[in-house]
Amino acid sequence: MKRRMVGSAVVAVGSALLVAGCAAGQITQTDTQVAAINGASTQVGSIAIQNAEIAYPEGPTGNTSGGAGGSGVYPPNSDAEAVIWLINEGGEDDELVSARTDAARNVTIEGSRVVPAQRMLVLSPEKQGTNNPNNGQLILEGLTEQLRPGQLVEITLTFREAGPVTFEMPVAVPEEPRTNPADPAEGAGGEE
């Protein structure tokens, strides 16, 4: 009777190991997942570029209904600002020395350009205070074409130590669904 129990236990343990090992080395559904950030990500040297995107086109009064006249686009010859996180994973400071793209006549970098060692430089349209050394702005001046949300724009950033990197960054999409305030929602369960 003891032999049967030991034999059954060995078979049970062996079966469990066999079943557990069936999926070993297989491609999983989560192996290609990336972080839930809308912008582009890339790396050059010790500089990680994350959340790179062109800010959503705001309306003429600063509302978020869209670019010129609330159309949700950047018209040609307008300016657009980028949102980019530059993370220096190295032990020495680096510096963003230039940026260029065929989508604009000129690219201007304002504020800080230094990416401190083991820290981050945020390029953003939102002014975080003029004395903050870890914030700057990257402005695409004189767009050469109309830009719409979701469209990709190729840009090259050049760093003093890490060198150049070329990647595509999207034009941001609105955070909330667009609505037409002059047009009340029809068929939304209202009374007749």
Backbone torsions as a table, in degrees:
resi	resn	phi	psi	omega
1	MET	NA	-39.0	179.3
2	LYS	-64.1	-38.4	179.9
3	ARG	-63.0	-39.9	179.5
4	ARG	-63.2	-42.2	-179.5
5	MET	-65.7	-43.4	178.5
6	VAL	-64.9	-43.3	178.9
7	GLY	-62.9	-41.6	178.0
8	SER	-64.8	-39.8	179.3
9	ALA	-65.0	-42.2	178.9
10	VAL	-63.7	-42.4	178.4
11	VAL	-64.2	-40.9	-179.8
12	ALA	-65.1	-45.4	179.7
13	VAL	-65.5	-43.0	178.6
14	GLY	-62.1	-41.4	178.0
15	SER	-63.9	-41.5	179.6
16	ALA	-63.2	-42.9	178.4
17	LEU	-65.0	-40.0	179.4
18	LEU	-63.9	-45.4	179.7
19	VAL	-65.9	-41.0	-179.6
20	ALA	-65.6	-31.9	-177.8
21	GLY	-86.7	-5.1	-176.9
22	CYS	-60.7	-36.8	-176.2
23	ALA	-97.3	2.5	-178.2
24	ALA	-62.8	130.9	178.2
25	GLY	83.7	0.1	-179.4
26	GLN	-83.0	157.9	176.7
27	ILE	-77.5	128.1	-178.3
28	THR	-98.4	166.8	178.2
29	GLN	-74.3	-18.7	-177.0
30	THR	-98.3	-0.8	-175.9
31	ASP	-70.5	-17.4	-179.3
32	THR	-111.5	10.2	179.7
33	GLN	-71.4	142.5	176.5
34	VAL	-121.3	168.4	-179.2
35	ALA	-62.1	152.7	-178.0
36	ALA	-82.3	63.5	177.0
37	ILE	-121.2	131.7	-175.2
38	ASN	-72.5	-30.4	-174.8
39	GLY	-77.1	173.6	180.0
40	ALA	-78.1	155.7	176.3
41	SER	-134.8	140.5	176.6
42	THR	-158.1	179.5	-177.6
43	GLN	-142.5	141.6	170.7
44	VAL	-141.5	120.1	-176.4
45	GLY	55.7	-128.9	180.0
46	SER	-91.9	6.1	-178.4
47	ILE	-99.3	119.4	173.7
48	ALA	-97.4	129.1	178.5
49	ILE	-107.3	122.2	-176.9
50	GLN	-134.1	155.8	176.2
51	ASN	55.0	35.0	-177.8
52	ALA	-80.4	117.7	177.4
53	GLU	-157.1	159.8	173.7
54	ILE	-86.5	131.9	-177.1
55	ALA	-56.0	148.0	178.2
56	TYR	-59.8	135.4	-179.1
57	PRO	-65.7	120.6	179.3
58	GLU	-91.0	157.3	178.3
59	GLY	-71.0	173.8	-175.0
60	PRO	-65.5	-21.2	-179.9
61	THR	-103.4	13.0	178.2
62	GLY	89.3	1.7	176.9
63	ASN	-77.7	167.5	-176.7
64	THR	-101.6	28.4	178.9
65	SER	-82.8	-6.0	174.5
66	GLY	129.3	165.9	-176.3
67	GLY	-48.8	-141.7	-174.1
68	ALA	-54.4	118.6	179.2
69	GLY	70.4	15.3	178.7
70	GLY	78.8	24.4	-175.8
71	SER	-84.8	-7.8	178.6
72	GLY	76.6	19.9	179.1
73	VAL	-133.5	159.9	168.1
74	TYR	-96.0	117.1	178.7
75	PRO	-75.0	159.9	175.3
76	PRO	-55.7	149.3	-179.4
77	ASN	72.8	-0.6	176.3
78	SER	-86.7	174.3	178.5
79	ASP	-109.2	150.1	178.2
80	ALA	-137.0	144.1	178.6
81	GLU	-109.0	147.8	-179.4
82	ALA	-100.9	156.6	170.9
83	VAL	-118.9	116.5	-177.2
84	ILE	-142.5	135.1	173.2
85	TRP	-101.9	121.6	176.9
86	LEU	-109.8	114.2	-174.7
87	ILE	-113.1	120.0	179.8
88	ASN	-92.6	108.0	-179.2
89	GLU	-88.8	-0.7	-177.7
90	GLY	-91.7	-178.9	-177.9
91	GLY	-96.7	-0.8	-179.5
92	GLU	-124.7	145.5	175.4
93	ASP	-61.6	151.1	174.1
94	ASP	-131.5	173.8	-176.9
95	GLU	-143.3	135.6	173.6
96	LEU	-79.5	109.9	-174.6
97	VAL	-94.4	-26.8	178.6
98	SER	-162.3	164.3	175.6
99	ALA	-147.0	143.9	177.7
100	ARG	-149.8	152.7	177.1
101	THR	-155.8	149.1	175.4
102	ASP	-75.9	-11.0	-178.4
103	ALA	-79.4	-7.8	-179.2
104	ALA	-142.9	153.0	178.4
105	ARG	-71.4	-29.6	-177.7
106	ASN	-150.9	149.7	173.8
107	VAL	-124.4	123.0	-178.2
108	THR	-109.1	137.7	174.5
109	ILE	-113.1	120.4	179.9
110	GLU	-116.4	158.6	-179.7
111	GLY	75.9	-150.0	-176.6
112	SER	-70.4	144.5	174.1
113	ARG	-118.5	-11.7	-175.9
114	VAL	-80.6	131.4	174.5
115	VAL	-106.9	99.3	-175.3
116	PRO	-62.9	150.0	177.5
117	ALA	-57.7	133.9	178.2
118	GLN	58.9	26.5	179.7
119	ARG	-138.2	-173.9	-175.9
120	MET	-129.8	143.3	170.6
121	LEU	-111.0	126.0	179.9
122	VAL	-104.6	122.3	172.9
123	LEU	-100.5	120.5	-172.5
124	SER	-157.4	148.7	175.6
125	PRO	-66.7	-23.0	-178.1
126	GLU	-77.4	118.9	-178.9
127	LYS	-75.8	119.2	-176.7
128	GLN	-93.9	14.4	-175.0
129	GLY	108.4	132.5	-174.3
130	THR	-68.0	-20.8	-177.9
131	ASN	-93.3	0.9	-178.8
132	ASN	-78.8	114.1	-175.5
133	PRO	-74.8	-8.7	-177.0
134	ASN	-106.7	23.7	178.1
135	ASN	-133.7	145.9	177.0
136	GLY	-153.2	-174.0	178.5
137	GLN	-135.9	144.8	174.6
138	LEU	-124.7	116.1	-172.8
139	ILE	-117.8	124.8	173.0
140	LEU	-88.2	110.9	-174.6
141	GLU	-101.6	134.9	178.1
142	GLY	65.1	64.6	-179.6
143	LEU	-55.2	138.1	-177.7
144	THR	-86.8	-9.2	179.6
145	GLU	-154.3	166.5	175.9
146	GLN	-71.1	136.6	177.2
147	LEU	-118.0	132.6	180.0
148	ARG	-115.3	154.7	176.3
149	PRO	-54.8	136.0	-179.9
150	GLY	92.0	-18.0	180.0
151	GLN	-69.9	144.8	179.8
152	LEU	-97.4	139.4	179.1
153	VAL	-124.1	125.9	177.5
154	GLU	-81.3	133.4	-179.1
155	ILE	-139.7	148.5	175.8
156	THR	-118.6	123.8	174.0
157	LEU	-107.5	137.5	179.0
158	THR	-121.0	127.7	-179.9
159	PHE	-109.0	147.6	-178.1
160	ARG	-56.7	-47.3	-177.0
161	GLU	-98.1	-45.3	-174.9
162	ALA	-75.0	-23.7	179.0
163	GLY	90.4	-166.4	-175.9
164	PRO	-87.3	153.0	173.2
165	VAL	-145.2	133.5	178.7
166	THR	-114.0	132.7	-179.6
167	PHE	-153.4	169.4	177.1
168	GLU	-104.5	131.7	175.4
169	MET	-121.2	142.7	-177.7
170	PRO	-84.1	158.0	167.3
171	VAL	-80.5	128.3	-175.2
172	ALA	-60.2	149.4	174.2
173	VAL	-96.9	158.3	-178.6
174	PRO	-64.7	149.4	178.7
175	GLU	-75.2	-26.1	179.8
176	GLU	-122.3	153.0	177.8
177	PRO	-59.9	139.2	178.3
178	ARG	-76.0	140.8	175.9
179	THR	-133.1	159.5	176.6
180	ASN	-104.2	105.2	-174.4
181	PRO	-64.5	-20.4	179.8
182	ALA	-81.0	-12.2	-175.9
183	ASP	-117.1	100.7	-179.6
184	PRO	-63.4	147.8	-179.6
185	ALA	-61.4	127.1	179.5
186	GLU	-102.0	147.2	177.1
187	GLY	69.5	26.2	-179.7
188	ALA	-97.8	29.6	176.6
189	GLY	86.2	15.5	-179.9
190	GLY	-77.8	171.1	-180.0
191	GLU	-82.1	156.8	178.1
192	GLU	-102.0	NA	NA
